Amino acid sequence: MRVLISGATGLIGRRLMVELNEPRVLGRDAARARRKLGPVKTFSWQPETAPPAAEPFSGVDVIVHLAGEPVGEGRWTAAKKRAIRNSRVLGTRNLIAAVKSLDQRPKVLISASAAGYYGDRGDQELTETAEPASSFLAEVCREWEAEAMQAEKLGLRVVTARTGLVLAANGGALGRMLLPFRLGMGGQLGHGRQWMPWIHIDDAVGILLHAAKTESLSGPINLVAPNPVTNKTFTRTLGQVLGRPTLLPVPRLALRAAFGEMSHILMESQRALPKAALDSGYDFHHPELRGALESCINGTG
């Protein structure tokens, strides 16, 4: 199975590369990607402006499309929101335009999306059939997925992976949390009752590979663990694993002051469940939060 990856220098992409034999990479800066990823066949592409060239697709069976402007880095200015939307919507549109021009097309497209598709849904259990919300990030996800699904008209099987909080030893949101928690300054966000759809990096990559090989899977798939937790439970469990107190809640107003509009995603409640993955036979390596956190913090995840 030959795989072409966009967004390979991100958290999931780097881990996915380890599992693949001679993957190919689409990136904004091919030389920079090679410095990060090692000696891998890399091709430059500016997602918002034009389709990539045909050469990267030669002999490719599966495209894993992960590229997108980081959502959780920096305040959501008007320019940042345009970059978030355009990198995903226009980038995916241009990717599909390149596929359309090929004489021999890949068989599968796995395109990233986010659990933010569901918006703030309280205690509602969210499987892949739940309707999207109308928030900014939910609208971006809806448009992003709609662009990816255009590949079905070209004969590809399409999977859109609605990803939750990815837990890993070497970065991501957990990496940013560890220092304040180790200093005893970690605490729940606001009231702490919001549900957090999390997933261990091993399972995030595992489900993507499972989706690539499982012909019965198409459409949306929740890239989340089967046991979501509230922010209060996540905070307490992380503190227990680190052996540190978690007594300092972060007020919602403080989050708003620090992060602006982006703070909304920290308070949204998404009790997302991986029904499609479970129904198709995927077996989770880390179904429970405590074991997943222990794996990451011990450096094995």
TIVEXFI-398726 format. One record per residue (C-alpha): y, z, x. Coordinates in nm, 3 decimals. Last residue first. Layout:
TIVEXFI-398726
+---------+---------+---------+
!      c2 !      c3 !      c1 !
+---------+---------+---------+
!       Y !       Z !       X !
...
+---------+---------+---------+
//
This chain:
TIVEXFI-398726
+---------+---------+---------+
!      c2 !      c3 !      c1 !
+---------+---------+---------+
!   0.678 !   2.341 !   0.304 !
!   0.503 !   2.536 !   0.578 !
!   0.806 !   2.710 !   0.721 !
!   0.731 !   3.062 !   0.602 !
!   1.039 !   3.034 !   0.380 !
!   0.913 !   2.717 !   0.217 !
!   0.556 !   2.835 !   0.150 !
!   0.679 !   3.174 !   0.029 !
!   0.920 !   2.999 !  -0.208 !
!   0.642 !   2.784 !  -0.354 !
!   0.409 !   3.083 !  -0.389 !
!   0.677 !   3.279 !  -0.574 !
!   0.771 !   2.986 !  -0.799 !
!   0.428 !   2.908 !  -0.941 !
!   0.270 !   2.560 !  -0.970 !
!   0.259 !   2.493 !  -0.595 !
!  -0.010 !   2.236 !  -0.511 !
!   0.008 !   2.078 !  -0.858 !
!  -0.284 !   1.867 !  -0.982 !
!  -0.175 !   1.533 !  -1.131 !
!  -0.416 !   1.410 !  -1.398 !
!  -0.208 !   1.167 !  -1.603 !
!  -0.141 !   1.429 !  -1.872 !
!  -0.010 !   1.669 !  -1.607 !
!   0.237 !   1.418 !  -1.461 !
!   0.356 !   1.302 !  -1.802 !
!   0.397 !   1.658 !  -1.931 !
!   0.600 !   1.782 !  -1.635 !
!   0.811 !   2.039 !  -1.828 !
!   1.190 !   2.072 !  -1.836 !
!   1.351 !   2.397 !  -1.947 !
!   1.697 !   2.267 !  -1.860 !
!   1.986 !   2.515 !  -1.886 !
!   2.320 !   2.404 !  -1.746 !
!   2.506 !   2.673 !  -1.552 !
!   2.490 !   2.522 !  -1.203 !
!   2.552 !   2.176 !  -1.350 !
!   2.883 !   2.294 !  -1.492 !
!   3.005 !   2.405 !  -1.148 !
!   3.060 !   2.036 !  -1.063 !
!   3.378 !   2.049 !  -1.273 !
!   3.549 !   2.271 !  -1.015 !
!   3.328 !   2.404 !  -0.736 !
!   3.486 !   2.725 !  -0.608 !
!   3.719 !   2.812 !  -0.896 !
!   3.458 !   2.714 !  -1.155 !
!   3.192 !   2.919 !  -0.978 !
!   3.429 !   3.217 !  -0.969 !
!   3.495 !   3.178 !  -1.341 !
!   3.120 !   3.179 !  -1.408 !
!   3.084 !   3.513 !  -1.233 !
!   2.847 !   3.531 !  -0.933 !
!   2.608 !   3.822 !  -0.975 !
!   2.587 !   4.060 !  -0.676 !
!   2.276 !   4.280 !  -0.687 !
!   2.013 !   4.061 !  -0.527 !
!   1.857 !   4.300 !  -0.275 !
!   1.663 !   4.163 !   0.024 !
!   1.294 !   4.147 !   0.111 !
!   1.309 !   3.770 !   0.156 !
!   1.027 !   3.708 !  -0.095 !
!   1.173 !   3.973 !  -0.325 !
!   1.522 !   3.824 !  -0.308 !
!   1.385 !   3.478 !  -0.388 !
!   1.198 !   3.622 !  -0.686 !
!   1.504 !   3.806 !  -0.822 !
!   1.724 !   3.497 !  -0.796 !
!   1.467 !   3.267 !  -0.954 !
!   1.410 !   3.517 !  -1.236 !
!   1.784 !   3.539 !  -1.310 !
!   1.820 !   3.162 !  -1.282 !
!   1.556 !   3.127 !  -1.550 !
!   1.216 !   2.994 !  -1.455 !
!   1.030 !   2.664 !  -1.491 !
!   0.649 !   2.680 !  -1.474 !
!   0.490 !   2.334 !  -1.472 !
!   0.684 !   2.223 !  -1.162 !
!   0.939 !   1.943 !  -1.194 !
!   0.956 !   1.568 !  -1.138 !
!   0.972 !   1.490 !  -1.511 !
!   0.834 !   1.139 !  -1.559 !
!   1.020 !   0.863 !  -1.738 !
!   0.872 !   0.518 !  -1.800 !
!   0.533 !   0.415 !  -1.673 !
!   0.211 !   0.588 !  -1.574 !
!  -0.122 !   0.430 !  -1.672 !
!  -0.136 !   0.235 !  -1.346 !
!  -0.161 !   0.547 !  -1.134 !
!  -0.114 !   0.459 !  -0.764 !
!   0.266 !   0.466 !  -0.735 !
!   0.287 !   0.753 !  -0.982 !
!   0.050 !   0.965 !  -0.770 !
!   0.262 !   0.888 !  -0.462 !
!   0.576 !   0.999 !  -0.646 !
!   0.391 !   1.302 !  -0.785 !
!   0.282 !   1.413 !  -0.437 !
!   0.630 !   1.367 !  -0.294 !
!   0.781 !   1.604 !  -0.549 !
!   0.468 !   1.819 !  -0.525 !
!   0.500 !   1.876 !  -0.151 !
!   0.877 !   1.925 !  -0.190 !
!   0.819 !   2.219 !  -0.423 !
!   0.965 !   2.170 !  -0.772 !
!   1.234 !   2.343 !  -0.979 !
!   1.360 !   2.308 !  -1.337 !
!   1.601 !   2.603 !  -1.365 !
!   1.651 !   2.761 !  -1.708 !
!   1.987 !   2.924 !  -1.779 !
!   1.969 !   3.297 !  -1.857 !
!   2.142 !   3.406 !  -1.537 !
!   2.454 !   3.535 !  -1.715 !
!   2.678 !   3.382 !  -1.448 !
!   2.483 !   3.267 !  -1.145 !
!   2.237 !   3.532 !  -1.028 !
!   2.293 !   3.702 !  -0.698 !
!   2.264 !   3.662 !  -0.324 !
!   2.483 !   3.870 !  -0.092 !
!   2.207 !   4.068 !   0.078 !
!   2.270 !   3.891 !   0.409 !
!   1.936 !   3.711 !   0.375 !
!   2.048 !   3.588 !   0.032 !
!   2.377 !   3.460 !   0.173 !
!   2.193 !   3.276 !   0.452 !
!   1.906 !   3.140 !   0.241 !
!   2.096 !   2.966 !  -0.037 !
!   2.207 !   2.656 !   0.153 !
!   1.851 !   2.586 !   0.268 !
!   1.729 !   2.634 !  -0.088 !
!   1.969 !   2.364 !  -0.211 !
!   1.836 !   2.102 !   0.027 !
!   1.724 !   2.174 !   0.378 !
!   1.420 !   2.217 !   0.600 !
!   1.185 !   2.456 !   0.425 !
!   1.188 !   2.270 !   0.097 !
!   1.248 !   2.344 !  -0.272 !
!   1.359 !   2.049 !  -0.487 !
!   1.572 !   2.146 !  -0.787 !
!   1.469 !   1.908 !  -1.067 !
!   1.395 !   1.537 !  -1.053 !
!   1.375 !   1.297 !  -1.345 !
!   1.154 !   1.031 !  -1.184 !
!   1.190 !   0.690 !  -1.351 !
!   0.866 !   0.489 !  -1.336 !
!   0.862 !   0.110 !  -1.368 !
!   0.561 !  -0.125 !  -1.369 !
!   0.698 !  -0.457 !  -1.249 !
!   0.667 !  -0.785 !  -1.438 !
!   1.026 !  -0.908 !  -1.410 !
!   1.115 !  -0.781 !  -1.759 !
!   0.989 !  -0.439 !  -1.648 !
!   1.250 !  -0.451 !  -1.370 !
!   1.519 !  -0.398 !  -1.635 !
!   1.387 !  -0.041 !  -1.658 !
!   1.577 !   0.049 !  -1.341 !
!   1.912 !  -0.042 !  -1.498 !
!   1.837 !   0.169 !  -1.805 !
!   1.736 !   0.459 !  -1.582 !
!   2.072 !   0.460 !  -1.406 !
!   2.263 !   0.426 !  -1.735 !
!   2.082 !   0.729 !  -1.881 !
!   2.115 !   0.925 !  -1.558 !
!   2.490 !   0.858 !  -1.537 !
!   2.528 !   0.961 !  -1.901 !
!   2.343 !   1.287 !  -1.833 !
!   2.562 !   1.353 !  -1.528 !
!   2.883 !   1.311 !  -1.728 !
!   2.764 !   1.509 !  -2.029 !
!   2.633 !   1.331 !  -2.341 !
!   2.276 !   1.469 !  -2.348 !
!   1.962 !   1.259 !  -2.331 !
!   1.689 !   1.278 !  -2.597 !
!   1.358 !   1.450 !  -2.529 !
!   1.053 !   1.223 !  -2.491 !
!   0.993 !   1.319 !  -2.126 !
!   0.924 !   1.681 !  -2.214 !
!   1.196 !   1.940 !  -2.262 !
!   1.120 !   2.287 !  -2.393 !
!   1.433 !   2.413 !  -2.568 !
!   1.560 !   2.748 !  -2.433 !
!   1.921 !   2.637 !  -2.383 !
!   1.963 !   2.259 !  -2.375 !
!   2.250 !   2.195 !  -2.129 !
!   2.217 !   1.834 !  -2.012 !
!   1.888 !   1.650 !  -2.057 !
!   1.952 !   1.369 !  -1.807 !
!   2.046 !   1.644 !  -1.558 !
!   1.671 !   1.652 !  -1.491 !
!   1.752 !   1.372 !  -1.252 !
!   1.671 !   1.005 !  -1.186 !
!   1.495 !   0.837 !  -0.899 !
!   1.340 !   0.493 !  -0.932 !
!   0.973 !   0.414 !  -0.880 !
!   0.934 !   0.038 !  -0.894 !
!   0.581 !  -0.107 !  -0.894 !
!   0.411 !  -0.443 !  -0.842 !
!   0.637 !  -0.592 !  -0.580 !
!   0.754 !  -0.951 !  -0.637 !
!   0.646 !  -1.277 !  -0.479 !
!   0.896 !  -1.561 !  -0.523 !
!   1.181 !  -1.312 !  -0.501 !
!   1.517 !  -1.369 !  -0.674 !
!   1.450 !  -1.115 !  -0.950 !
!   1.373 !  -0.848 !  -0.691 !
!   1.718 !  -0.894 !  -0.537 !
!   1.886 !  -0.864 !  -0.877 !
!   1.681 !  -0.547 !  -0.937 !
!   1.831 !  -0.390 !  -0.624 !
!   2.179 !  -0.496 !  -0.729 !
!   2.142 !  -0.325 !  -1.068 !
!   2.002 !  -0.014 !  -0.899 !
!   2.300 !   0.010 !  -0.667 !
!   2.543 !  -0.064 !  -0.950 !
!   2.407 !   0.226 !  -1.157 !
!   2.322 !   0.473 !  -0.881 !
!   2.590 !   0.426 !  -0.616 !
!   2.835 !   0.339 !  -0.891 !
!   2.794 !   0.661 !  -1.088 !
!   2.809 !   0.913 !  -0.805 !
!   3.081 !   0.714 !  -0.625 !
!   3.291 !   0.697 !  -0.941 !
!   3.248 !   1.071 !  -0.986 !
!   3.359 !   1.132 !  -0.628 !
!   3.670 !   0.917 !  -0.675 !
!   3.768 !   1.103 !  -0.993 !
!   3.720 !   1.431 !  -0.807 !
!   3.393 !   1.615 !  -0.854 !
!   3.421 !   1.869 !  -0.575 !
!   3.202 !   1.836 !  -0.267 !
!   2.827 !   1.810 !  -0.216 !
!   2.602 !   1.873 !  -0.517 !
!   2.583 !   1.518 !  -0.652 !
!   2.496 !   1.337 !  -0.330 !
!   2.579 !   0.962 !  -0.362 !
!   2.258 !   0.778 !  -0.450 !
!   1.952 !   0.618 !  -0.293 !
!   1.602 !   0.721 !  -0.406 !
!   1.444 !   0.385 !  -0.493 !
!   1.073 !   0.387 !  -0.413 !
!   0.967 !   0.020 !  -0.413 !
!   0.593 !  -0.049 !  -0.420 !
!   0.375 !  -0.343 !  -0.315 !
!   0.586 !  -0.487 !  -0.032 !
!   0.457 !  -0.800 !   0.148 !
!   0.810 !  -0.928 !   0.215 !
!   1.060 !  -0.703 !   0.034 !
!   1.276 !  -0.622 !   0.340 !
!   1.331 !  -0.997 !   0.404 !
!   1.484 !  -1.084 !   0.064 !
!   1.833 !  -0.958 !   0.145 !
!   1.980 !  -0.663 !  -0.044 !
!   2.179 !  -0.729 !  -0.361 !
!   2.557 !  -0.694 !  -0.330 !
!   2.852 !  -0.451 !  -0.349 !
!   2.741 !  -0.112 !  -0.474 !
!   2.420 !  -0.084 !  -0.271 !
!   2.554 !  -0.175 !   0.074 !
!   2.231 !  -0.272 !   0.251 !
!   2.109 !  -0.250 !   0.611 !
!   1.739 !  -0.293 !   0.690 !
!   1.504 !  -0.051 !   0.870 !
!   1.161 !  -0.099 !   1.023 !
!   1.077 !   0.247 !   1.154 !
!   1.106 !   0.381 !   1.508 !
!   1.248 !   0.727 !   1.436 !
!   1.380 !   0.861 !   1.106 !
!   1.723 !   1.001 !   1.193 !
!   1.818 !   0.760 !   1.473 !
!   1.656 !   0.477 !   1.279 !
!   1.868 !   0.560 !   0.974 !
!   2.184 !   0.556 !   1.186 !
!   2.096 !   0.209 !   1.319 !
!   2.020 !   0.077 !   0.970 !
!   2.350 !   0.196 !   0.822 !
!   2.369 !   0.174 !   0.443 !
!   1.993 !   0.205 !   0.416 !
!   1.683 !   0.017 !   0.304 !
!   1.369 !   0.143 !   0.476 !
!   1.022 !   0.002 !   0.533 !
!   0.708 !   0.214 !   0.542 !
!   0.451 !   0.167 !   0.818 !
!   0.177 !   0.393 !   0.679 !
!   0.318 !   0.648 !   0.439 !
!   0.285 !   1.025 !   0.406 !
!   0.548 !   1.118 !   0.665 !
!   0.800 !   0.882 !   0.502 !
!   0.777 !   1.083 !   0.180 !
!   0.915 !   1.392 !   0.356 !
!   1.219 !   1.204 !   0.483 !
!   1.274 !   1.041 !   0.144 !
!   1.257 !   1.368 !  -0.048 !
!   1.532 !   1.536 !   0.155 !
!   1.747 !   1.228 !   0.208 !
!   1.716 !   0.986 !   0.502 !
!   1.490 !   0.753 !   0.302 !
!   1.753 !   0.674 !   0.039 !
!   1.595 !   0.336 !  -0.029 !
!   1.224 !   0.309 !   0.038 !
!   1.000 !   0.003 !   0.070 !
!   0.628 !   0.080 !   0.047 !
!   0.322 !  -0.115 !   0.164 !
!   0.000 !   0.000 !   0.000 !
+---------+---------+---------+
//
